[in-house]
């Protein structure tokens, strides 16, 4: 492994560490406004949605219904309030059955 890889790993470590360390260091003991707190709490969900939503349409080449079916099932199960592992397993199960019915 060349030296450029080590510099790249060091750079990625810094880019990952700094956004976490700076707020912990400089905002320690400071009470944030409720609006800002609620916005910061929702960022992980917004990013997860932004990452997953486009992939729904590219799950299976040429079959958009496959991804849409998986998303609808996952949203339906998640709306019932169960644990996220059951959401994932339920969507996988429905798509496995759909694959067996239409792709075998």
N, C-alpha and C positions, 0 to 999 in steps of 0.2 A: 504494500500500500504506500503510495507516494505521499510526499509532504503536503500536497494540495488537498488530499483527503482529510488530513489532520486539521488543516486550517478550516476546511468546510465544516467539520464536526465541531470545532471550537466556536465557529460563527453561529451554527445552529443552536449550540448550548447557550450562548449569550443571548440570542434572540428569544429563546424560550425562557430563560431565567430572569432577564431584566423586567419584562412586564409584570412578573409576579413579585419580584423583590422591591421594586421602586414603590408601589402603593403600600406594601407592608411597612416599609421603612418610613416614608414621609406622611402617611395618613394614619399612623398609629395613634389612637386616642381621640381622633377627630370624628365627630358624628356627622355623617353625610345626610343631606336632605332626603326625605322619604321618596320623592320622585326619582332622584338619582339612584337610590338603593334599589327601587323596583326595576328600573331600566337595567342596571347591572346584573340583577338576578335573572333577567330574561334573555340576556345575550347568549348563553349556551344553547338555549332552545331555538333561538333565531338562527344561529349558525348551523345547528344540526338540521333544521328544516331546509336551509339554503343548500346544504350539501346533499341531502337525500332527495329533494323534490326533482331536480333535473335527471337524476339517475333512474327515476321511476320510468321514464319514457325510453330508456336505453337498456333495460334489463335483458330483454331478448330481442335480437335483431329481427325487425319486421313484424313483431307482435306487440303492439302498444297495449292491447287489452291485458296482457300478462302482468305488466307493471302496474297498470291502473287497478286491476283486481287485487293484487297484493297490497297496494296502498289503501284501498277501500276497506279491506279486511283488517289491516293493521289499525286504521283510524277507528273502525267500529269496535274492535277489541279494546283499544286504548281508552276510548270514550267510556267504557264500562268501569274503568278505574282499576284494572288489575295490574300486577307487576309487569315491568317492561319485558321480562324474559318470556312471559306468556304471550305478549303481543308478538314478539319475534317468532316464537314457536308456532303460534296460530297462523301467522301469515305464511311461514314456510310450509306448514301442513296443507293449507288450502292450495298453495301453488304446486306442491308435489302432487296432490290429487288431480289438479287441473292438467299438469304435465302428463300424468299417466293416462288421463282420459283423451287428450287431444294430440299427444306427440309420440305415442308408442306405436 
